[in-house]
Amino acid sequence: MAQVSININGHNYRIAARDGDEARIEKLGADLAARANRLTKSLGVVSEAQTLAMVALMLADELADARAGVAPAVADANASAATATALDLAQLRGIVERLEAISRS
């Protein structure tokens, strides 16, 4: 079994990967790192665990929308980084609002 190293906000993670899946894991890791970097730039310093939890929530929200047939927030793969960051923040705010509504229920 192969090992892939991904770096998210300065923290290295060794990930086991099936032989032949290394490039895919590296690409997915780079996407996670980019999302975490945008959050850190927007929110300031937060703990490693909180950053990873927020990224996971954003991905879970996107997955839930995809399963429900909701179009992605960024339809154009060539959207600017500023637009992607703004959308990620809007998604994060939406997630926070949903979590707050659930906690009040």
Order of alpha helices (4+ residues) and beta strands (2+ residues): beta-beta-alpha-alpha-alpha
